[in-house]
Every structure is written in structure tokens, then in C-alpha cells.
Amino acid sequence: MEQIDMFTWLNKQGVRSDRGFEVQHTGRFDAEYSEGGQVVELYVESGLDGGVPCISIDPEAFARWRDGSAVAPEKQAEMMQNFKEAMEFQGLKTVVERGE
């Protein structure tokens, strides 16, 4: 059975999941994913995908924590899914693609 996250708005730019992670937009092209006292800094771009507001993110965006330590591939996939769910809660589609 699939778990449904409950999200709480932190402010106009961020949300917290009842599973313990937060996603916060910190600038026009920046966001942070935090969980368990660690943070991943993300480069994001806003746009439209098929007329729907979206956030574009690199497929390897969750490869390293802010301190430089590597994130295991399974954990990266979990974090990407968490990010997508947080964006969906905010009314944004997530597009995963390589940057230019």
C-alpha cells in the first residue's frame, strides 16, 4: 500500500513532510532538500511543461550532501521522489533533465 505524505507549509516557498524532510526554495535558481540534519543544495529552473508550471532539476541533483559526502543511489532515488511529491503539493510538476 502506497503511503500518502502529509505536507505542511513552512512559508510561501517551502514545505515539510510528515516523514521528516523539507524542501525550501532559497532563490530564483536554488532550493534545499533537508532531512535528518543534512542538506542537499539544488539548482532548479522554473518554467512550463505542456502549459503546466514546472521545476526542472538535474538527474544527479541528489548525488552529494552539502558537506560533500556521497548519497547512496537508493537514497538519491528516494530523495528525488520526495522532492517530486513536495513540488506536486505546491502545484508544480517536476521535470528531470540534464542542464545545458
Secondary structure in CASP SS format (residue, H / E / C, confidence):
PFRMAT SS
TARGET T0000
AUTHOR 0000-0000-0000
METHOD secondary structure of the structure
MODEL  1
M C 1.00
E C 1.00
Q C 1.00
I C 1.00
D C 1.00
M C 1.00
F E 1.00
T E 1.00
W E 1.00
L E 1.00
N E 1.00
K C 1.00
Q C 1.00
G E 1.00
V E 1.00
R E 1.00
S E 1.00
D C 1.00
R C 1.00
G C 1.00
F E 1.00
E E 1.00
V E 1.00
Q E 1.00
H E 1.00
T E 1.00
G E 1.00
R C 1.00
F C 1.00
D E 1.00
A E 1.00
E E 1.00
Y E 1.00
S E 1.00
E E 1.00
G C 1.00
G C 1.00
Q E 1.00
V E 1.00
V E 1.00
E E 1.00
L E 1.00
Y E 1.00
V E 1.00
E E 1.00
S E 1.00
G E 1.00
L E 1.00
D E 1.00
G C 1.00
G C 1.00
V E 1.00
P E 1.00
C E 1.00
I E 1.00
S E 1.00
I E 1.00
D C 1.00
P C 1.00
E C 1.00
A C 1.00
F C 1.00
A C 1.00
R E 1.00
W C 1.00
R C 1.00
D C 1.00
G C 1.00
S C 1.00
A E 1.00
V C 1.00
A C 1.00
P H 1.00
E H 1.00
K H 1.00
Q H 1.00
A H 1.00
E H 1.00
M H 1.00
M H 1.00
Q H 1.00
N H 1.00
F H 1.00
K H 1.00
E H 1.00
A H 1.00
M H 1.00
E H 1.00
F H 1.00
Q C 1.00
G C 1.00
L C 1.00
K E 1.00
T E 1.00
V E 1.00
V E 1.00
E C 1.00
R C 1.00
G C 1.00
E C 1.00
END
